[in-house]
Amino acid sequence: MTILYLVLGVLFLFVVITDFLWTTLWVEGGAGPLTSRLMVWTWGLVRRAGDRNSQLLTVSGPLILIFGLASWIVFLWAGWTLLFASAENVLIDTVDARRISWSELIYYTGYTIFTLGNGDFIPQDSLWQITTTLASATGMLFITLSVTYVLSVLGAVTQKRSFAANVSGLGTQSTELLGTSWDGSTFRGLETPLNTIATQLNTLTANHKAYPILHYFHSKRTTQAPTTSIATLDEALTLLQFGVAEQDRPDELRIMQVRSSIQNYLKIVGSTYVEPADRSPPPPEIATLREMGIPTVSDEEFTSSITELDERRRTLLGLIESDERQWPASDRT
């Protein structure tokens, strides 16, 4: 028995099985160590290769998904191959009754883990028959969970873009969002959309926790980018909570509910992928609300209120820049 092959084979299998189960089954754990590093490295390469408006960024998510699946296959295949290679005469050639070569060993391992069962080679004794069965079991588990994982990720990508489109449909700027919901005396038309948005955002946050790869599925259209939509939404809520005159504000509980959902999103996504930006984004344009006929507080009172939100707003800016996007422009820029 070759100890080196045995140790390497067991190590490869331990790494890939741990990372695979961690990524596909452990919802609270996010991505496994191997997958996490692969995502960061691939996204970094794509960002360096393409500029902010490059079409290349849109393939980063599929690339990471393909590379992740490929790395699992390579590690699983290599691990079992090294394990079978660690002992002499493990397999018998059913045709020529001779020792098999490395290429034939790799072939045998491949059709075993992919459950093809050609029968060209067979294990020599009961120990390696059981080992072959275990290899087939891991292959079947890999195929089943991989398909489920890919479908779940693609479903989460669709939900992510649907959420962004719903927010963008209300307005691509914070002042536009409030202007479209102001009926001349109240923001009553905003209450139902806020309920829907809060629910969708909670789902998006849960999906990001379960499938960290979701962060790297980049859309070229800003209206389908949750990072920009969430910043727009949060700025609109800031204007509602601190900029609009108190008697004209909607239900405070509803505002706090959505802000809490945004905070949970920032806690999960922001803390994982980015640091707060080293500068604050431009303040919301409260003057634009006045031009729309919406009663507001004074500039001094509003400026004092948003100072307390500086770290939150810098986190939003950092998140947007990490997604290779720009802060939502105001009506005056």
C-alpha positions as a Markdown table, in Angstrom:
| # | Residue | x | y | z |
|---|---|---|---|---|
| 1 | Met | 0.0 | 0.0 | 0.0 |
| 2 | Thr | 1.3 | 3.5 | -0.9 |
| 3 | Ile | 0.7 | 5.6 | 2.2 |
| 4 | Leu | 1.1 | 8.9 | 0.3 |
| 5 | Tyr | -1.7 | 8.0 | -2.1 |
| 6 | Leu | -3.9 | 6.9 | 0.8 |
| 7 | Val | -3.4 | 10.1 | 2.8 |
| 8 | Leu | -3.9 | 12.3 | -0.3 |
| 9 | Gly | -7.0 | 10.4 | -1.3 |
| 10 | Val | -8.6 | 10.6 | 2.1 |
| 11 | Leu | -7.6 | 14.3 | 2.4 |
| 12 | Phe | -9.1 | 15.2 | -1.0 |
| 13 | Leu | -12.3 | 13.3 | -0.2 |
| 14 | Phe | -12.6 | 15.0 | 3.2 |
| 15 | Val | -12.1 | 18.4 | 1.7 |
| 16 | Val | -14.6 | 18.0 | -1.2 |
| 17 | Ile | -17.3 | 16.2 | 0.8 |
| 18 | Thr | -17.1 | 18.7 | 3.6 |
| 19 | Asp | -17.3 | 21.7 | 1.3 |
| 20 | Phe | -20.0 | 20.1 | -0.8 |
| 21 | Leu | -22.3 | 19.3 | 2.1 |
| 22 | Trp | -21.5 | 22.6 | 3.7 |
| 23 | Thr | -22.5 | 24.6 | 0.6 |
| 24 | Thr | -25.5 | 22.6 | -0.5 |
| 25 | Leu | -27.1 | 21.5 | 2.8 |
| 26 | Trp | -26.0 | 23.9 | 5.6 |
| 27 | Val | -28.3 | 26.9 | 5.2 |
| 28 | Glu | -26.8 | 28.8 | 8.1 |
| 29 | Gly | -23.3 | 28.1 | 7.1 |
| 30 | Gly | -23.3 | 29.8 | 3.7 |
| 31 | Ala | -20.6 | 28.5 | 1.3 |
| 32 | Gly | -17.9 | 26.0 | 2.3 |
| 33 | Pro | -14.3 | 27.1 | 2.6 |
| 34 | Leu | -13.3 | 25.9 | -0.8 |
| 35 | Thr | -16.3 | 27.4 | -2.5 |
| 36 | Ser | -16.0 | 30.7 | -0.7 |
| 37 | Arg | -12.4 | 31.2 | -1.8 |
| 38 | Leu | -13.3 | 30.2 | -5.4 |
| 39 | Met | -16.1 | 32.8 | -5.5 |
| 40 | Val | -13.9 | 35.6 | -4.3 |
| 41 | Trp | -11.0 | 34.7 | -6.6 |
| 42 | Thr | -13.2 | 34.3 | -9.7 |
| 43 | Trp | -15.1 | 37.6 | -9.0 |
| 44 | Gly | -11.8 | 39.4 | -8.5 |
| 45 | Leu | -10.5 | 38.2 | -11.8 |
| 46 | Val | -13.7 | 39.1 | -13.6 |
| 47 | Arg | -13.7 | 42.6 | -12.1 |
| 48 | Arg | -10.1 | 43.2 | -13.2 |
| 49 | Ala | -10.8 | 41.9 | -16.7 |
| 50 | Gly | -13.9 | 44.0 | -17.3 |
| 51 | Asp | -14.9 | 47.5 | -16.5 |
| 52 | Arg | -18.1 | 48.6 | -14.7 |
| 53 | Asn | -20.2 | 48.4 | -17.8 |
| 54 | Ser | -18.6 | 45.3 | -19.2 |
| 55 | Gln | -20.8 | 42.4 | -20.4 |
| 56 | Leu | -18.2 | 40.2 | -18.8 |
| 57 | Leu | -19.5 | 41.0 | -15.3 |
| 58 | Thr | -22.9 | 39.4 | -16.2 |
| 59 | Val | -21.3 | 36.0 | -16.7 |
| 60 | Ser | -19.5 | 36.0 | -13.3 |
| 61 | Gly | -22.3 | 34.2 | -11.5 |
| 62 | Pro | -22.6 | 31.3 | -14.1 |
| 63 | Leu | -18.8 | 31.1 | -14.2 |
| 64 | Ile | -18.5 | 30.7 | -10.5 |
| 65 | Leu | -21.3 | 28.1 | -10.5 |
| 66 | Ile | -19.6 | 26.1 | -13.2 |
| 67 | Phe | -16.1 | 26.4 | -11.6 |
| 68 | Gly | -17.6 | 25.3 | -8.3 |
| 69 | Leu | -19.2 | 22.2 | -9.8 |
| 70 | Ala | -16.0 | 21.4 | -11.7 |
| 71 | Ser | -13.9 | 21.7 | -8.6 |
| 72 | Trp | -16.1 | 19.3 | -6.7 |
| 73 | Ile | -15.9 | 16.8 | -9.6 |
| 74 | Val | -12.1 | 17.1 | -9.8 |
| 75 | Phe | -11.6 | 16.7 | -6.1 |
| 76 | Leu | -14.0 | 13.8 | -5.8 |
| 77 | Trp | -12.6 | 12.0 | -8.9 |
| 78 | Ala | -9.0 | 12.6 | -7.8 |
| 79 | Gly | -9.7 | 11.5 | -4.2 |
| 80 | Trp | -11.2 | 8.2 | -5.1 |
| 81 | Thr | -8.6 | 7.6 | -7.8 |
| 82 | Leu | -5.8 | 8.1 | -5.3 |
| 83 | Leu | -7.6 | 5.9 | -2.8 |
| 84 | Phe | -7.9 | 3.0 | -5.3 |
| 85 | Ala | -4.2 | 3.6 | -6.3 |
| 86 | Ser | -3.0 | 3.2 | -2.7 |
| 87 | Ala | -3.0 | -0.6 | -2.8 |
| 88 | Glu | -1.6 | -3.1 | -5.3 |
| 89 | Asn | -3.8 | -5.1 | -7.6 |
| 90 | Val | -7.1 | -3.6 | -6.4 |
| 91 | Leu | -8.8 | -4.0 | -9.7 |
| 92 | Ile | -9.0 | -6.9 | -12.2 |
| 93 | Asp | -9.3 | -6.5 | -15.9 |
| 94 | Thr | -12.3 | -8.7 | -16.9 |
| 95 | Val | -11.0 | -8.9 | -20.5 |
| 96 | Asp | -7.3 | -9.5 | -20.3 |
| 97 | Ala | -6.7 | -10.3 | -16.6 |
| 98 | Arg | -3.8 | -7.9 | -16.4 |
| 99 | Arg | -2.8 | -5.0 | -14.2 |
| 100 | Ile | -4.5 | -1.8 | -15.1 |
| 101 | Ser | -2.8 | 1.4 | -16.0 |
| 102 | Trp | -3.3 | 4.9 | -14.4 |
| 103 | Ser | -5.5 | 6.0 | -17.3 |
| 104 | Glu | -7.7 | 2.9 | -16.8 |
| 105 | Leu | -7.8 | 3.5 | -13.0 |
| 106 | Ile | -9.0 | 7.0 | -13.7 |
| 107 | Tyr | -11.6 | 5.7 | -16.2 |
| 108 | Tyr | -12.8 | 3.1 | -13.6 |
| 109 | Thr | -13.1 | 5.7 | -10.9 |
| 110 | Gly | -15.0 | 8.0 | -13.3 |
| 111 | Tyr | -17.6 | 5.5 | -14.3 |
| 112 | Thr | -18.0 | 4.4 | -10.7 |
| 113 | Ile | -18.7 | 7.8 | -9.2 |
| 114 | Phe | -21.0 | 8.7 | -12.2 |
| 115 | Thr | -22.7 | 5.3 | -11.7 |
| 116 | Leu | -22.3 | 4.2 | -15.3 |
| 117 | Gly | -21.4 | 0.6 | -14.3 |
| 118 | Asn | -19.6 | -0.6 | -17.5 |
| 119 | Gly | -18.0 | -3.6 | -15.8 |
| 120 | Asp | -14.7 | -3.5 | -17.7 |
| 121 | Phe | -12.9 | -3.7 | -14.3 |
| 122 | Ile | -14.0 | -5.3 | -11.0 |
| 123 | Pro | -12.6 | -4.9 | -7.4 |
| 124 | Gln | -10.5 | -7.9 | -6.3 |
| 125 | Asp | -11.8 | -8.4 | -2.8 |
| 126 | Ser | -14.6 | -7.5 | -0.5 |
| 127 | Leu | -12.9 | -4.4 | 1.0 |
| 128 | Trp | -12.5 | -2.8 | -2.4 |
| 129 | Gln | -16.0 | -3.9 | -3.4 |
| 130 | Ile | -17.4 | -2.0 | -0.4 |
| 131 | Thr | -15.1 | 1.0 | -1.3 |
| 132 | Thr | -16.5 | 0.9 | -4.8 |
| 133 | Thr | -20.0 | 1.0 | -3.4 |
| 134 | Leu | -19.1 | 4.0 | -1.3 |
| 135 | Ala | -17.7 | 5.8 | -4.3 |
| 136 | Ser | -20.9 | 5.1 | -6.3 |
| 137 | Ala | -22.9 | 6.4 | -3.3 |
| 138 | Thr | -20.9 | 9.7 | -3.1 |
| 139 | Gly | -21.3 | 10.1 | -6.9 |
| 140 | Met | -25.1 | 9.6 | -6.8 |
| 141 | Leu | -25.3 | 12.0 | -3.8 |
| 142 | Phe | -23.2 | 14.6 | -5.7 |
| 143 | Ile | -25.4 | 14.4 | -8.8 |
| 144 | Thr | -28.7 | 14.6 | -6.9 |
| 145 | Leu | -27.7 | 17.5 | -4.6 |
| 146 | Ser | -25.9 | 19.4 | -7.4 |
| 147 | Val | -29.0 | 19.4 | -9.6 |
| 148 | Thr | -31.1 | 20.6 | -6.6 |
| 149 | Tyr | -28.6 | 23.2 | -5.7 |
| 150 | Val | -28.3 | 24.7 | -9.2 |
| 151 | Leu | -32.1 | 24.9 | -9.6 |
| 152 | Ser | -32.4 | 26.5 | -6.1 |
| 153 | Val | -29.7 | 29.1 | -7.0 |
| 154 | Leu | -31.4 | 29.9 | -10.3 |
| 155 | Gly | -34.7 | 30.4 | -8.6 |
| 156 | Ala | -33.1 | 32.7 | -6.1 |
| 157 | Val | -31.5 | 34.7 | -8.9 |
| 158 | Thr | -35.0 | 35.2 | -10.4 |
| 159 | Gln | -36.4 | 36.3 | -7.1 |
| 160 | Lys | -33.5 | 38.7 | -6.6 |
| 161 | Arg | -34.1 | 40.4 | -9.9 |
| 162 | Ser | -37.9 | 40.4 | -9.4 |
| 163 | Phe | -37.4 | 42.3 | -6.1 |
| 164 | Ala | -35.1 | 44.9 | -7.7 |
| 165 | Ala | -37.6 | 45.4 | -10.6 |
| 166 | Asn | -40.5 | 45.9 | -8.1 |
| 167 | Val | -38.6 | 48.6 | -6.3 |
| 168 | Ser | -37.4 | 50.2 | -9.5 |
| 169 | Gly | -41.0 | 50.2 | -10.7 |
| 170 | Leu | -41.8 | 52.7 | -7.9 |
| 171 | Gly | -38.9 | 54.9 | -8.8 |
| 172 | Thr | -35.2 | 54.8 | -9.6 |
| 173 | Gln | -34.5 | 57.7 | -7.3 |
| 174 | Ser | -35.6 | 58.2 | -3.7 |
| 175 | Thr | -37.4 | 61.4 | -4.5 |
| 176 | Glu | -39.1 | 59.9 | -7.5 |
| 177 | Leu | -40.3 | 57.0 | -5.3 |
| 178 | Leu | -41.9 | 59.4 | -2.8 |
| 179 | Gly | -43.3 | 61.7 | -5.5 |
| 180 | Thr | -45.2 | 58.9 | -7.3 |
| 181 | Ser | -46.8 | 57.8 | -4.0 |
| 182 | Trp | -47.8 | 61.4 | -2.8 |
| 183 | Asp | -51.4 | 62.1 | -3.6 |
| 184 | Gly | -51.3 | 65.7 | -2.4 |
| 185 | Ser | -52.1 | 65.0 | 1.2 |
| 186 | Thr | -50.8 | 61.6 | 2.2 |
| 187 | Phe | -48.5 | 58.7 | 1.2 |
| 188 | Arg | -51.3 | 56.2 | 1.5 |
| 189 | Gly | -50.5 | 54.6 | -1.8 |
| 190 | Leu | -47.1 | 53.5 | -0.5 |
| 191 | Glu | -48.3 | 51.3 | 2.4 |
| 192 | Thr | -49.2 | 48.2 | 0.3 |
| 193 | Pro | -46.0 | 48.2 | -1.8 |
| 194 | Leu | -43.9 | 48.6 | 1.3 |
| 195 | Asn | -45.5 | 45.4 | 2.8 |
| 196 | Thr | -44.7 | 43.5 | -0.4 |
| 197 | Ile | -41.2 | 44.9 | -0.6 |
| 198 | Ala | -40.5 | 44.0 | 3.0 |
| 199 | Thr | -41.6 | 40.4 | 2.5 |
| 200 | Gln | -39.5 | 40.1 | -0.7 |
| 201 | Leu | -36.5 | 41.6 | 0.9 |
| 202 | Asn | -36.7 | 39.1 | 3.8 |
| 203 | Thr | -36.8 | 36.3 | 1.2 |
| 204 | Leu | -33.8 | 37.8 | -0.6 |
| 205 | Thr | -31.8 | 38.0 | 2.6 |
| 206 | Ala | -32.6 | 34.4 | 3.5 |
| 207 | Asn | -31.5 | 33.3 | 0.0 |
| 208 | His | -28.2 | 35.2 | 0.3 |
| 209 | Lys | -27.6 | 33.4 | 3.6 |
| 210 | Ala | -28.3 | 30.0 | 2.0 |
| 211 | Tyr | -26.7 | 30.7 | -1.4 |
| 212 | Pro | -23.8 | 33.2 | -1.1 |
| 213 | Ile | -23.1 | 32.7 | -4.8 |
| 214 | Leu | -26.2 | 34.8 | -5.4 |
| 215 | His | -24.2 | 38.0 | -4.7 |
| 216 | Tyr | -22.1 | 37.3 | -7.8 |
| 217 | Phe | -25.0 | 37.1 | -10.3 |
| 218 | His | -24.6 | 40.5 | -11.9 |
| 219 | Ser | -27.2 | 42.2 | -14.1 |
| 220 | Lys | -26.1 | 44.8 | -16.6 |
| 221 | Arg | -29.4 | 46.6 | -16.0 |
| 222 | Thr | -29.5 | 48.8 | -12.9 |
| 223 | Thr | -33.2 | 48.3 | -12.5 |
| 224 | Gln | -32.5 | 44.6 | -11.8 |
| 225 | Ala | -29.7 | 45.2 | -9.3 |
| 226 | Pro | -30.9 | 44.8 | -5.7 |
| 227 | Thr | -27.9 | 46.7 | -4.3 |
| 228 | Thr | -29.0 | 49.9 | -6.1 |
| 229 | Ser | -32.7 | 49.3 | -5.4 |
| 230 | Ile | -32.1 | 48.8 | -1.7 |
| 231 | Ala | -30.1 | 52.0 | -1.5 |
| 232 | Thr | -32.9 | 53.9 | -3.3 |
| 233 | Leu | -35.5 | 52.4 | -1.0 |
| 234 | Asp | -33.5 | 53.2 | 2.1 |
| 235 | Glu | -32.9 | 56.8 | 1.1 |
| 236 | Ala | -36.6 | 57.1 | 0.4 |
| 237 | Leu | -37.4 | 55.8 | 3.9 |
| 238 | Thr | -34.8 | 58.3 | 5.3 |
| 239 | Leu | -36.7 | 61.1 | 3.6 |
| 240 | Leu | -40.0 | 59.7 | 4.9 |
| 241 | Gln | -38.8 | 59.3 | 8.5 |
| 242 | Phe | -36.7 | 62.4 | 8.9 |
| 243 | Gly | -37.4 | 64.7 | 6.0 |
| 244 | Val | -41.2 | 64.8 | 5.6 |
| 245 | Ala | -43.1 | 66.9 | 8.1 |
| 246 | Glu | -44.2 | 64.7 | 11.0 |
| 247 | Gln | -48.0 | 65.2 | 10.5 |
| 248 | Asp | -47.7 | 64.0 | 6.9 |
| 249 | Arg | -45.6 | 60.9 | 7.5 |
| 250 | Pro | -47.1 | 57.4 | 7.0 |
| 251 | Asp | -47.4 | 54.8 | 9.7 |
| 252 | Glu | -44.1 | 54.8 | 11.6 |
| 253 | Leu | -44.4 | 51.0 | 12.3 |
| 254 | Arg | -44.5 | 50.3 | 8.6 |
| 255 | Ile | -41.4 | 52.3 | 7.9 |
| 256 | Met | -39.5 | 50.6 | 10.8 |
| 257 | Gln | -40.5 | 47.2 | 9.5 |
| 258 | Val | -38.9 | 47.9 | 6.1 |
| 259 | Arg | -35.9 | 49.5 | 7.6 |
| 260 | Ser | -35.4 | 46.5 | 9.8 |
| 261 | Ser | -35.5 | 44.2 | 6.7 |
| 262 | Ile | -32.9 | 46.4 | 5.1 |
| 263 | Gln | -30.7 | 46.2 | 8.2 |
| 264 | Asn | -30.9 | 42.4 | 8.2 |
| 265 | Tyr | -29.9 | 42.4 | 4.6 |
| 266 | Leu | -26.9 | 44.7 | 5.3 |
| 267 | Lys | -26.0 | 42.4 | 8.3 |
| 268 | Ile | -25.9 | 39.3 | 6.1 |
| 269 | Val | -24.7 | 40.6 | 2.8 |
| 270 | Gly | -22.7 | 43.7 | 3.8 |
| 271 | Ser | -20.8 | 42.2 | 6.6 |
| 272 | Thr | -19.9 | 39.2 | 4.4 |
| 273 | Tyr | -18.7 | 40.9 | 1.2 |
| 274 | Val | -17.8 | 44.6 | 1.9 |
| 275 | Glu | -16.6 | 47.1 | 4.3 |
| 276 | Pro | -18.3 | 50.5 | 4.7 |
| 277 | Ala | -17.1 | 53.1 | 2.2 |
| 278 | Asp | -14.5 | 55.6 | 3.4 |
| 279 | Arg | -16.8 | 58.4 | 2.5 |
| 280 | Ser | -20.5 | 59.2 | 2.8 |
| 281 | Pro | -22.8 | 59.2 | -0.2 |
| 282 | Pro | -24.5 | 62.5 | -1.1 |
| 283 | Pro | -27.4 | 63.3 | 1.1 |
| 284 | Pro | -31.0 | 62.8 | -0.2 |
| 285 | Glu | -32.4 | 65.9 | -2.0 |
| 286 | Ile | -35.0 | 67.2 | 0.5 |
| 287 | Ala | -35.4 | 70.3 | -1.7 |
| 288 | Thr | -36.8 | 68.2 | -4.4 |
| 289 | Leu | -39.6 | 67.1 | -2.1 |
| 290 | Arg | -40.5 | 70.7 | -1.5 |
| 291 | Glu | -40.6 | 71.3 | -5.3 |
| 292 | Met | -43.2 | 68.4 | -5.4 |
| 293 | Gly | -45.3 | 70.2 | -2.8 |
| 294 | Ile | -44.5 | 67.7 | 0.0 |
| 295 | Pro | -44.2 | 69.4 | 3.4 |
| 296 | Thr | -40.8 | 68.9 | 4.9 |
| 297 | Val | -38.7 | 69.8 | 8.0 |
| 298 | Ser | -35.9 | 72.4 | 7.8 |
| 299 | Asp | -32.6 | 71.6 | 6.2 |
| 300 | Glu | -30.8 | 71.9 | 9.5 |
| 301 | Glu | -33.1 | 69.4 | 11.2 |
| 302 | Phe | -32.8 | 66.9 | 8.4 |
| 303 | Thr | -29.0 | 67.2 | 8.2 |
| 304 | Ser | -28.8 | 66.6 | 11.9 |
| 305 | Ser | -31.0 | 63.5 | 11.7 |
| 306 | Ile | -29.1 | 61.7 | 8.8 |
| 307 | Thr | -25.8 | 62.2 | 10.6 |
| 308 | Glu | -26.8 | 59.3 | 12.8 |
| 309 | Leu | -27.2 | 57.1 | 9.8 |
| 310 | Asp | -23.7 | 57.8 | 8.4 |
| 311 | Glu | -22.3 | 54.2 | 8.9 |
| 312 | Arg | -25.5 | 52.6 | 7.5 |
| 313 | Arg | -25.3 | 54.8 | 4.4 |
| 314 | Arg | -21.6 | 54.2 | 4.0 |
| 315 | Thr | -22.3 | 50.5 | 4.1 |
| 316 | Leu | -24.8 | 50.9 | 1.4 |
| 317 | Leu | -22.3 | 52.8 | -0.7 |
| 318 | Gly | -19.7 | 50.1 | -0.1 |
| 319 | Leu | -22.1 | 47.5 | -1.2 |
| 320 | Ile | -23.0 | 49.3 | -4.4 |
| 321 | Glu | -19.4 | 49.9 | -5.3 |
| 322 | Ser | -18.5 | 46.2 | -4.6 |
| 323 | Asp | -21.2 | 45.4 | -7.2 |
| 324 | Glu | -19.5 | 47.7 | -9.7 |
| 325 | Arg | -22.3 | 50.3 | -9.7 |
| 326 | Gln | -22.8 | 53.9 | -8.9 |
| 327 | Trp | -24.8 | 55.5 | -6.2 |
| 328 | Pro | -28.4 | 56.3 | -7.4 |
| 329 | Ala | -28.2 | 59.8 | -8.9 |
| 330 | Ser | -30.5 | 62.5 | -7.5 |
| 331 | Asp | -32.8 | 64.6 | -9.7 |
| 332 | Arg | -30.3 | 67.4 | -9.6 |
| 333 | Thr | -27.2 | 65.4 | -10.8 |
